[in-house]
């Protein structure tokens, strides 16, 4: 496989995979299809924009005409679907947008892949489809119990992709990654939000008591895991991507403030969001058996991430204006007024 369609490739994890993939000279062609919503950013692809193997197409994966035209113009060995509405908080305001992209968009891509003889379809998903895991770790065979419109829509896309393997014989692999951080992440997600707020000496809004636990994974490790699943995974299988680094939100916020030399008094405990899962943790021995191992510990990945945002103010500051500001006020304005 050396010709790739990467949907959502201008987003956080998608663009990281594109940059990583094009460092490999064996890649012959790589096309990114991205709608460029608020979280898609062409600046994320600037490092590869002039690579002759690379092409960018602006379009919606749920638009059948756009997708069909692209598949007629190009030949793809593999499709990697990163395209997704992915912010839980936004899904509480507009569930319909999440269903359109995360389910209907997946169907459109699957149909095009089936019609044009794609050799492998990689559906990039999330550990959130398992729902809260209060003890132990989620395995790939566990039932899905999503808690938000976002995770429910992602679960629907996963199941649809796997059904296309069972029904039509399409070569499908699904990955479910842990909480990923690193450069180029849109600043409304928790880690970049805390970093950029701290840089501006603004409060860090922490939901509930701050003890919700996530497994943290550096974006470079996540992308290498995706390549292993793409190249070595078995058709019709699901692969968890976890790091076994369980950190609660209060610890994350405190660590960021310490790295930036800001006071802990910037932390504000705000009212929790509906359906907020207390803990996620995935068991990833199935993927590790294929040869993948994470390389970054929590302290290193967080230090690298903080240093990147500190050095790239020109990237993130324009993103915190306009629509971001309005959404931030709608989500946290009243909560911060009642915070402790």
Secondary structure as UniProt FT lines:
FT   STRAND          3..7
FT   TURN            8..10
FT   HELIX           12..21
FT   TURN            22..23
FT   TURN            25..26
FT   STRAND          29..34
FT   TURN            38..39
FT   HELIX           42..48
FT   TURN            49..50
FT   TURN            52..53
FT   STRAND          54..58
FT   TURN            61..62
FT   HELIX           64..73
FT   STRAND          78..81
FT   HELIX           88..93
FT   HELIX           95..99
FT   HELIX           100..104
FT   HELIX           105..115
FT   TURN            116..117
FT   STRAND          120..126
FT   HELIX           127..130
FT   TURN            140..141
FT   HELIX           149..168
FT   STRAND          172..177
FT   STRAND          179..181
FT   TURN            183..184
FT   TURN            187..188
FT   HELIX           190..199
FT   TURN            200..201
FT   STRAND          204..207
FT   TURN            208..209
FT   STRAND          213..218
FT   HELIX           219..232
FT   TURN            235..236
FT   STRAND          238..241
FT   STRAND          246..248
FT   HELIX           249..260
FT   HELIX           264..266
FT   STRAND          267..270
FT   TURN            274..275
FT   HELIX           285..288
FT   TURN            289..291
FT   HELIX           298..311
FT   HELIX           313..316
FT   HELIX           318..320
FT   HELIX           323..337
//
